[in-house]
Amino acid sequence: MSFKSINPATGVVSAEFSAHGEADLERLLEGARTGYRAWSVTPMEDRAAFLIRLGGLLEQRADQYAALITSEMGKPVGEARAEVIKAASGARHFAEAGPRYLANEPIEGTAGTVVYESIGPIFGVMPWNLPFWQVLRFFIPVAIAGNVVLVKHADLVQGSAQALEDLVRDAGGPAGLYTNLRVRRDAVSGIIADPRVRAVTVTGSTAAGRAVAEAAGAHGKKAVLELGGSDPFIVFEDADFDKAVSIGVVSRFSNNAQSCIAAKRFLIAAPIFERYCEAFARTASALPMGDPMDPATKLGPLAKADLVETTQRQIAEAVAAGGRVIAGGKPKDGPGNFFEPTVIVGVDPDSAIAQEEFFGPVALMFPFASEAEAVARANATDFGLGGAVWTNDPHRARRVVGQLEAGAVFVNDFVRSDPRAPFGGVKGSGFGRELGPLGARELTNAKLVWNLPA
């Protein structure tokens, strides 16, 4: 059994990786346990120094890693390079702030102190759409806290998976700190059940996350879930129109429109609806689409051929639900998984397709007549990852932000992650937090110690 890396721009197989068998898996799990015993007692300053080295190597190898990412999942090479640099900034941030995030916390007025301690090997089930940043944003806070990781990366980015394991080793990480597991999805539940694994985190679909949470719960293990999203992008009549259009296009189509926190449902005030849709469609249609290795390209291919089929199906269902395609709507002729940037208006907001996550270059546009309607439509989904609110009225912004069911809301900006800020969702988008002080402590034992000696 093996994994193949297929260039989504050409359909050509670029690499093949053999899967780990049962004996390999046992060896790797035991290696993680042994590695944890050493890493958990490594002084905090040495862990921080490791992260500094990790960040430095990411910067030095940014072009190399960007080319690898683009060849495996198709995002424009400029965005791939930015992903690597962002991971480097995350390493540097936690090297500096991690010791502060994890410092002992005296409980005022008592003799108690909360001590944040590592818990053991953490199993991560990772996606293909951000093959470096997503893994490292999980790994870096876990490592500074004294844990080690076992990573099942997505099938189609096994070159990136191996590069990450090599990166940790090259930065001076000890054996067992980062272990790449080349296994299929059917091995996940058994790994979760293994007593050497102490917690699990997954980034992926809601169905996958719930399956992982069920397996973790059955064995009394903590789970962190960062799942799908159908983020609303709400534009009121008083918003900066041109900026709301340009940033809206960025939010929907960056990363080849394959991001859980991308804007997917555009809720536009009725008086500006037609003008906004026309401007958005014009801007989206002008995005340079083509070879993702060309620095001028802004929209590359979808990562997998089946995503083209899924996108076509969803567009057909949207049209059946009253939608009208005003831009794009079909795959691009020729090799590769290219799909035109697509804008659809008129879909029944109560239809089933309006509740689905589109993981392709499709933007659904809905008008609203009032602030209350905008909030109700924004919340009318099982997802609750992020959302954006565009208005120049600070009172309205505060009201709407307070009512949105989401893990993050950005005002006059688009949703994105930042190493300094906690990230995660609610409802069907999962639970738990990554990044920032909350992410640093999420997979630790918050131990109460009474009368801790100075």
JORA-V251756 format. One record per backbone hydrogen bond with DSSP energy under -1.0 kcal/mol. NH is the residue of the N-H (numbers start at 0). CO is the residue of the C=O. Records with the same first field share a line. If there is no record, write none. Layout:
NH: CO ; CO
This chain:
2: 16
4: 14
6: 11
9: 6
10: 6
13: 4
14: 4
16: 2
18: 0
19: 181
24: 20
25: 21
26: 22
27: 23
28: 24
29: 25
30: 26
31: 27
32: 28
33: 29
34: 30
35: 31
36: 32
37: 33
38: 34
39: 35
41: 38
46: 42
47: 43
48: 44
49: 45
50: 46
51: 47
52: 48
53: 49
54: 50
55: 51
56: 52
57: 53
58: 54
59: 55
60: 56
61: 58
64: 60
65: 61
66: 62
67: 63
68: 64
69: 65
70: 66
71: 67
72: 68
73: 69
76: 291
79: 75
80: 76
81: 77
82: 78
83: 79
84: 80
85: 81
86: 82
87: 83
88: 84
89: 85
90: 86
91: 87
92: 88
93: 89
94: 90
95: 91
96: 92
97: 93
100: 96
101: 97
102: 99
104: 113
106: 111
109: 106
112: 448
113: 104
114: 446
116: 444
121: 147
122: 198
123: 149
124: 200
125: 151
133: 129
135: 131
136: 132
138: 134
139: 135
141: 137
142: 138
143: 139
144: 140
145: 142
146: 141
148: 176
149: 121
150: 178
151: 123
156: 153
160: 156
161: 157
162: 158
163: 159
164: 160
165: 161
166: 162
167: 163
168: 164
169: 165
170: 166
171: 168
172: 167
176: 173
178: 148
180: 150
182: 180
186: 183
187: 184
190: 186
191: 187
192: 188
196: 193
197: 120
199: 221
200: 122
201: 223
202: 124
203: 225
208: 204
209: 205
210: 206
211: 207
212: 208
213: 209
214: 210
215: 211
216: 212
217: 213
219: 216
220: 215
223: 199
224: 430
225: 201
226: 428
232: 264
233: 387
234: 266
235: 389
238: 235
240: 238
243: 239
244: 240
245: 241
246: 242
247: 243
248: 244
249: 245
250: 246
251: 247
252: 248
253: 249
256: 253
257: 254
261: 258
263: 230
264: 230
265: 363
266: 232
267: 365
268: 234
269: 367
271: 268
272: 269
275: 271
276: 272
277: 273
278: 274
279: 275
280: 276
281: 277
282: 278
283: 279
284: 280
286: 283
289: 298
293: 290
296: 293
297: 287
298: 287
301: 336
308: 304
309: 305
310: 306
311: 307
312: 308
313: 309
314: 310
315: 311
316: 312
317: 313
318: 314
319: 315
320: 316
321: 318
322: 317
323: 344
325: 342
326: 342
331: 337
336: 7
339: 329
341: 360
342: 326
343: 362
344: 323
347: 320
350: 347
354: 351
361: 359
362: 341
363: 263
364: 343
365: 265
367: 267
373: 369
374: 370
375: 371
376: 372
377: 373
378: 374
380: 378
387: 231
388: 409
389: 233
396: 392
397: 393
398: 394
399: 395
400: 396
401: 397
402: 399
403: 399
405: 403
406: 384
407: 384
409: 386
411: 388
420: 417
422: 433
425: 383
427: 381
428: 425
429: 426
433: 422
435: 418
438: 434
439: 435
440: 436
441: 437
443: 440
444: 116
446: 114 ; 444
448: 112
450: 110
